[in-house]
Amino acid sequence: MKLETAIYPSITVDEYIKRRNELLFNFEELSDLELLEDIIGLNLGIVPETPEIARIELHKMRLQVPSIPKELQERSKKWLIENGYSLSLYEVKK
């Protein structure tokens, strides 16, 4: 099966998952511009309003993806709590 994304005109589901996981593993090291470019490419044109919102969403996503190491999930959980954000995908603040 192939997907069409904003940057990748034709990408397999496996390749999409691989690129998504790379982003989830490494987004903390990316500049705001690099982060938004990656998100534009993978989210089928859906772009968060700000890099801060993108980072909140990515921390929450880490908690939901089983292939993400527990260490990264715990780091994201800690970051969300320390910054006053809910762990729920559907709520922003506690």
C-alpha positions as CSV (number, residue, x, y, z in Angstrom):
1,M,0.0,0.0,0.0
2,K,1.3,3.5,-0.8
3,L,0.5,6.8,0.8
4,E,0.7,10.3,-0.6
5,T,2.1,12.9,1.7
6,A,3.0,16.6,1.4
7,I,6.7,15.9,0.7
8,Y,6.8,12.3,-0.3
9,P,4.6,11.8,-3.4
10,S,4.4,8.1,-3.0
11,I,5.6,6.3,0.1
12,T,4.9,2.8,1.4
13,V,3.2,2.3,4.8
14,D,6.4,0.7,6.1
15,E,8.5,3.6,5.0
16,Y,6.1,6.1,6.5
17,I,6.2,4.2,9.9
18,K,10.0,4.2,9.6
19,R,10.2,7.9,9.0
20,R,7.6,8.6,11.7
21,N,9.6,6.6,14.2
22,E,12.8,8.4,13.3
23,L,11.1,11.7,14.0
24,L,9.7,10.3,17.4
25,F,13.2,9.1,18.3
26,N,15.0,12.4,17.4
27,F,12.7,15.4,17.4
28,E,14.3,16.9,20.5
29,E,17.5,17.4,18.6
30,L,15.8,19.2,15.6
31,S,15.6,22.9,15.1
32,D,12.1,24.3,14.9
33,L,12.4,24.6,11.1
34,E,13.6,21.0,10.7
35,L,10.9,19.8,13.0
36,L,8.1,21.5,11.0
37,E,9.5,20.3,7.7
38,D,9.5,16.7,8.9
39,I,5.9,17.1,10.2
40,I,4.7,18.7,7.0
41,G,6.2,15.7,5.1
42,L,4.6,13.1,7.3
43,N,1.3,14.4,8.4
44,L,-0.4,14.6,5.1
45,G,-0.4,18.4,5.1
46,I,-1.6,18.8,8.7
47,V,0.7,21.3,10.5
48,P,0.6,22.4,14.1
49,E,0.3,26.1,14.7
50,T,3.7,26.4,16.4
51,P,6.8,24.3,17.0
52,E,5.9,24.2,20.7
53,I,2.6,22.6,19.9
54,A,4.4,20.1,17.6
55,R,6.7,19.2,20.4
56,I,3.8,18.7,22.8
57,E,2.1,16.4,20.3
58,L,5.2,14.4,19.6
59,H,5.9,13.9,23.3
60,K,2.3,12.6,23.6
61,M,2.7,10.4,20.5
62,R,5.8,8.8,22.0
63,L,3.6,7.5,24.9
64,Q,1.3,5.8,22.4
65,V,3.7,4.0,20.1
66,P,4.7,0.6,21.4
67,S,8.0,0.5,19.4
68,I,9.3,3.6,21.3
69,P,11.8,2.6,24.0
70,K,10.6,3.0,27.6
71,E,13.4,5.4,28.3
72,L,12.1,7.8,25.7
73,Q,8.5,7.3,26.8
74,E,9.5,8.1,30.4
75,R,11.5,11.2,29.3
76,S,8.4,12.5,27.4
77,K,6.1,11.7,30.3
78,K,8.4,13.7,32.6
79,W,8.6,16.6,30.2
80,L,4.9,16.8,29.8
81,I,4.3,16.8,33.5
82,E,7.1,19.2,34.3
83,N,5.7,21.7,31.7
84,G,2.1,21.4,32.9
85,Y,0.6,19.3,30.1
86,S,-1.8,16.5,30.4
87,L,-0.7,13.0,29.4
88,S,-3.9,12.5,27.5
89,L,-3.9,12.9,23.7
90,Y,-7.2,14.9,23.9
91,E,-6.3,17.4,26.6
92,V,-3.6,20.1,26.5
93,K,-3.3,21.3,30.1
94,K,-3.7,19.3,33.3
